[in-house]
């Protein structure tokens, strides 16, 4: 939970730095702010997806096991081809 809040704070800080770069016409601030903003958005999305998957697997463990087995078979097939 704390890391999600930290990601949101980083996103807003990146947006502020990007806006500062736009206002002052400093490309380095603009690029750094955009990178910081988008990196924190991606981190937040990954953590949210992981929490959702964890919740789904704990609610329906057999479905999670079936999906994991299907992914394993698919990887095995792809790696076993020549």
Order of alpha helices (4+ residues) and beta strands (2+ residues): alpha-alpha-alpha
